[in-house]
Amino acid sequence: MYKSLIRPILFKFDPEKVHHFTFTLLKNFPFFTKFLLPKPISDPGLEREVFGLRFKNPVGLAAGFDKDAKMFSELSDLGFGFIEIGTITPKPQPGNPKKRLFRLKKDHAIINRMGFNNEGVDIAVERLKKNKNVLIGGNIGKNKITENERAVDDYKVCFEKLYDYVDYFVVNVSSPNTPNLRALQEKEPLTKLLGTLQQINRQKDQPKPILLKIAPDLTEEQLLDIIDIVKNTGIAGVIATNTTLSRENLLSEDKNESGGLSGKPLGNRSTEVIRFLSEKSHKAFPIIGVGGIHSADDALEKLAAGASLVQLYTGFIYEGPKLIRDINERILNETKKLVN
């Protein structure tokens, strides 16, 4: 029903307006979720324990969809095993000027240059206080006006304020839409940033897993640096990958818009990065695979390459909630084949 009826209507309108409309619909008309969308799968065979946390299934929602922790409960009801909020910054900021979100329908992709638009960490915390049982990741970043030399202070603020209300953290230094942010992926500043957060984390009674979200555009040398940084700082793992600046082989008219590209065109590169990190590190740390997952086959490919969990974003927008169920069904079926 989603692809044949709902999506064609939604895709006639501005994507950012549709995003807010969908939130309103799910929030105020819960029967829509219950009766019109596929029933989620709940099965002990889907449970996963990764970096010390128990996930009810391995399919999560990537950061960027529920930036301000407005809908984590309703989105979880669609069948996601975990929800990652953010990217959250210490202070509220409007993000980049509109129009800043573009559907590339021919490519089953999206270009965004949102720019960490969010209402700030304090408002997110107030919403998260109402969370009952949704496993939450907190994706954190720096404000646009904060210079890179002081970026660690912004991450520390978000870490401290979110600490009691999220299950794991994601350090986002890989968005292409905040000026100079990706410079923080270089070995020296990244080691300092992650090392500082880990030092604070280890002083807590119950340290939380810290993950690093990386860009797909890193070279092999940079990826080897990431492996060293994960080892040296002792963080829990990596999310691979964020959006790409590449525009190879695109067909849609908006292909040259600036911003990060997500969706099907990112799929192969994301899997390559996952496989490289997994093999070169000898599976030393968990990886969450994200990028170009539009089918159950895509998800299983990420898992086979070395991912422990997967996340959806653009595939969820194009394929709808049924994609969550399809992936979990396939995982269960593949597990039964191995047992038998």
Phi, psi and omega in degrees: 000322182299309185288329184272331186240308188285311183299316180302326178288311182299322185285358175278349187242166179305130187298325180289322177294322178297322178303312181291325178296317180297319177300315180299319181296311182292327183285319188260347181229070184298338178296335178300316178294318188289320189255334186257343183250157184298143180289129180296155177266134173235118184207133179303335180291347179267347184294143180225141171250116184225137187036045174082003180248149179258116180259133181290336168201164189272011184253112182247170174261127182288160176298154179108336180275310177248072187301319190253019178058041180273332194227021186299325181290312180296321179290324176298324180296342178284349177121359179294143177279340177196156183236129176254118180269165177104187015282132180260138175242162182302312181254151175299148173208147186282344186083194183280161179300147175278153002279138189220010180221126188226130173274132172251082191299319182295337183255359186051054186217172177220141168248129176231146171225051186297316177083042178054044173291124179195166185270005177094160189293325184296319180291321178300318180299317180299322179288320182292339177298339181271357181294135180256308185211019179271129177286122190241133168257140179251108181269120188240149181213188179252155174290150182301323184281351180278123178293152181303328181296335181249011185301323182303328180296321179295317180295322178296318179300311181297319181299311183295317184286329181271348192309315184281356191235000175234159181268331175211162179245149172234123177269115183259107173238017190242002176292137178274003191256001171248122185308129175068004181300318184294344175297336179288352176282347179296155194301313185292307180294326181290319177298319179296314182298307182292323178297321179295315180295321179294324178298317177294318183299317183290343178277350179281156178297323178228090181303144180260148175299134174246127178243158178246127176263125186245160179279153176280352186268007179289147176282169177299322178297318178293323177294324175295324174298320179300317178300316179296319182295317178301316180295314187287329181268341179075021177291166192281333184173193187226144169253121183231112014215171172283192180285164184247155173269352180294147177229031184290134170061030178275151184246338189285156186291335180268018188297337183263007175297144179284155180129188180266134180264131175230167179112198187307318182299342181272347190304308184295317182294319178301315179295321177300317181294316178302312182297317180299311180298318182295313184287315184289333178269355185058043178057042185286342183209155179290151177233133170262122184266128179213141179130106174077024178270103182240003180204168176298323178300318179300317181294315180296328176297318178295317180295320179293331180284345177132001178284145175267329179222165175229159176229149178246151168212280182295321177299324176296321180291319183279324187259339179085178183299338179301333180299323179299312181296317181301316181295313181295323176299315181295320179298316178298316180296318180293324179294318180295323178298319180294321180293318181282000000 
